Amino acid sequence: MAKSITGEVLQGPVTKEGIEVKPVDTRGALEVPDFEKIERSEGFKNLMRKKKLFLIPATALFLGLYLAFNIVISYTNWLDAPIVGDIPWVWVFAFGLFAMTWILVTVYMKQAAQFDKMAEETLGEFGYEEKEDIR
Amino acid sequence: MNATVIIIFLVIVAMTLVITYFAAKRTNSASDFYTAGGGLTGWQNGMAIAGDYLSAASFLGIAGAIALFGFDGFLFSIGYLVAYLVVLFVVAEPLRNLGKYTLADMINARFNAKKVRGAAALSSITIVIFYMIAQLVGAGALIQLLFGIDYIWAVLLVGIMMTIYVLFGGMTATSWVQIIKAVLLMLGTVILSFLVLKNFNFNIMEMFTQMKTATPHGEAYLKPGVKYEIPLDTISLMLALVLGTAGLPHILMRFFTVRDAKTARSSVMWATWIVGIFYVMTIFLGFGAAAFVGADLITSTNPAGNMAAPLLAQALGGDVLMSFISAVAFATILAVVAGLVLTGASAFAHDIYGQIIKKGKATERQQMLAARYASVGVSVFSILLAIFAQSLNVAFLVSLAFCIAASANLPVIVYTIFWKKFNTAGAVSAILTGLISALVLVSVSPSVLSPEVGAAIFTGTPLFPLTNPAIISIPLGFIGGFVGTLVSREIDAKKFAEVKVRANTGGFKQL
């Protein structure tokens, strides 16, 4: 028995985990599941671990390289020397930051597909099914 | 102004009006109006994001800056592109999962407090106004040059067109104008790049060798330091660019026009490729303009270098290409200002009128009416401001908008998604500290106060040494949110659990 997205078909515990359904006064008649229970579930914790494992190092990496590049070109002339012909190193590093952006985006797209799967499984465990976005 | 330019110009205007006509038929609810019903696909929205981002300032400004200052002209592009990683990793998906029409919606998914919504709407409106004046002033000056009409008429022309798109076609029309413009802009840039490379015999090495002697800067042209000489100022500015994009309301709004986080993500991917490839091509445009048009002619036509790309088109492709590039620039301006009007209107009509005054109980009809009144209001207000702001420096206004976005919006977004103890007082104080510190520091900076008469808006001694205060105001925004949170001590772990689950899984959107 799946929970309807509009929240009107809630009949007692619906999965093995069981959803505690309680009304939320601030939002009128809508009923919500116990989010703290989902938050504590193995599936969700695992998802957050995996996300952090990718996002924190990746963010540190790109912000670090970006700042380092700007500090180096502002305070030193280390990158002014030519690498090949008359092309200075600074252009190579600048293009490197472009390449870094495209690579990280591509890697993230792959990772995120996994996150999606994990999120779906976690939600499924709690009887939630993705339906048409209602607005 | 010749016949070709008029014909190409009229074709583009007619095309956008046809789009608006069809979009108007499909705009029947507030959701249609603000977010095109959330029905855009990944590549469509990616093109529209790229379209929003590649304003006339990017297209004409960066090409001109590279032509005049070489590597330093290109520097901005690096910040503008890397910024998309912040958007992708931090804001895009939670925003889609938690919000409805505006940034304030997303923050209020956690707090549901009028003062938080009010503060978020205030910072959005401030950013939109600065960005809008920059675009309109730039547009006015540009159209004056391209078509030889007066500044006031140019601003009015752009102003009326943008109002028509938004008023009748809402987000559907705005998005499709944006998509078509992105295609035209890429097409024009590819043609110009091809012609430039052809003139360098398709040899990048040869291009760099020639550029070493082609400009008055000599060898320095290919190295940093021609334009930006104060290290800390450069770093502060680059910080504003990389962190500001993730707080720009008109970019954030684009994540509500897709159905889910997955599509939001793929639209960022599309945008990153389009924007990145475009920026690489601006190098060819800039170098080409410097080599084949020459710095003297570029600066004598427009001191800021904004005419470099059209002049290059004239030099390499004659009148027809020049007309095409000018018309593309015009379409670019229209599309970007339409997106800004819509964003400003959503903050007024949805956040302030619909949610704060009407407490979320406005009927569909009232919401639509409010949205349309607000669009007209925002348009008229910004047209009037632009007419009086003709002499303001466009680049300064844009960098200020990025700085406020990074200082006022980014801290509150990050805290809302990641910090369990964050609370209502913290949210208000994060937004206001970032907003006020950015504004105050800029108002006493060398951009506003200069001892030299006429060099800045006022004559006087600057009290703050940097032209862009991001390096101070961004940390202040974060500190403001931190201190505000600790002072009030209220904490709602249950609500954070909900926000965390919803932001990270995309479930329970209806709540």
Interface residues (C-beta under 8 A of the other chain):
Chain A: I5 T6 G7 T26 R27 L30 V32 P33 F35 E36 I38 E39 F44 L47 M48 K51 L55 A58 T59 F62 L63 Y66 L67 F69 N70 I71 I73 S74 Y75 N77 L79 D80 V84 G85 D86 I87 P88 V90 W91 A94 F95 L97 F98 M100 T101 W102 L104 V105 T106 Y108 M109 A112 F115 D116 A119 E120 T122 L123 Y128 E130 D133 I134 R135
Chain B: S31 T35 G37 G38 F71 F74 L75 I78 G79 L81 V82 Y84 L85 V86 L88 F89 V90 K100 N112 I204 M205 F208 T209 M211 K212 L222 K223 P224 G225 Y228 P231 L232 T234 I235 M238 L239 V242 R259 D260 K262 R265 S266 V268 M269 T272 W273 G276 Y279 V280 A493 K494 A497 E498 K500 V501 R502 N504 T505 G506 G507 F508 K509 Q510 L511
